[in-house]
Structures are given as structure tokens and as C-alpha cells.
Amino acid sequence: MACPHVSGIAALLYAADELGLTSPDQVREKLRETSIDLGDSGKDDIYGYGRVDAAAASVTNDPPVLTNIEVSPNDVSLFVGDSQQFTAAGTDQYGDPFLIESITWQSSNETTGIIDSFGMFEAIGAGTTTISASSEGVTGTAGLTAEELPSSEQFRFSGRVQSYSESRHTISVSKAAIVYVKLTWRGRQDLRLRIYDSTGEMIEEVDDSTRRNRIEEITTLLETGDWTIAVKSDSRRRRIRYKLEVTINY
């Protein structure tokens, strides 16, 4: 007796255009989801998936609507003059992705920065602001802080380098800048001054000091990122004391 009942309900589901069921697999899954479980929990040998429930199976879900917008990235830190691309992703009341067709972008503090209709933000002054993306009455936000870029930065390092080895120090360049590095030491042994990029590739090396003038210098343009300043020893006998001075001019 179950077959005609199930067949009849399946026919009703196919006929209900608002349910959007267009294949046997979809109808079968709908019947399983809404069936009344009987006997042992889940599918069993006596009751199968349970008793079909025509009323529950024919209930239509509310159409998806935009309920949440997530703006990314969040908690952004920039220097004045930098820019940042923001994106907005929407989800519906079921937690599924929702296509946002039109977004209104806004910066709460336009003395800190402005944002265009495509979500591109430009920092024009030091301060904090909240970036908001709005659509269909729903708004998502992200925080941003902008700081003035210092005109220059200075670092000093000192240490001892072992024979036939390198001693390394890392600097962070916030924006493309002219970097001056000075290495000084005493003694007869030779040292080399090197600069490596973040991949470990050596981009600069000098070895032109004299016994009377134990100084190596490099002046070069470095892009934003982390860079390694290295002191290389070719001495066979002992450790060598050295000093490094680094000036970053933005």
C-alpha cells in the first residue's frame, strides 16, 4: 500500500513549480527529509525511512534574502598614501552565499581616507575609520587605521661573526625607500657586506675595504618587505667584532 501513496505524493511534488524539484533524486531527497521516522532511528529493515508526510514535503522554504555582509580584510593598518582593496561577501538566512548586485561603500572618517564605488580605499591622513558596505538594508563593516610614514628610520646592530660564516640581521621596509648600510670593524681579516631578499637571494655585495679603512658601504633602493643584512667572514682563525648602521630614507 505504500507505493501508491509515495507515488501520489511524488507526483504532487513534481507538479508544484514553487518547490523547484526537477529530478527524481531531488524528489526522493525531499521525501526522505520530511518523512516521519518510525521504528529504529534512521533507516531500518521494517519501516525504511519512515512514513511519508505530504504536508511537510509540500511546504516551500522562504526565498533567500540577503541577511549578512562580511567585509574583508578587517583590522587593516596602512601608511598615509597607501591604498587597500576591500571586498564584500553576502549570505542569506540559510547561511548560503548570496550574490550582491549593488554595494554602497562608505568611510566613516573621510579625513583618514576615502573609498570609491569599487571598494578601493586610499589613506589620506592619520587616524581610524570604519569601512562599511551596504546593500538591501544590510551593512557589513571593517576597521582601518592609517599612520604617517616616518621620513627615515635608523637601526644599529653589533656582533661577532664566526670564521667562514655569516651573521645576519633583518630589517623591515614599510615602503619603497633608499637604504644606506655601513659596516665597520677592526683587524686584518676581511669582511663582506651583503643584502638578501625575502627569498634568500643575494641582491647586493661589497668587498672593497682596505687594511687602513675597514668600512663597507651599500646604498640601494629596496621595495616594501623584509630584507636581510649579512656580514660574511673569510677569516680562518677567529671571530670578528663588527658594527652595522642602517638608515632607511622614505
Helices and strands as residue ranges (DSSP letters): H 2-15, G 17-19, H 24-34, H 54-57, E 66-72, E 76-79, E 83-85, E 87-92, E 97-98, E 104-107, E 113-115, E 120-123, E 127-135, E 138-147, E 152-161, E 166-173, E 177-185, E 191-196, E 202-206, E 215-222, E 225-233, E 240-249
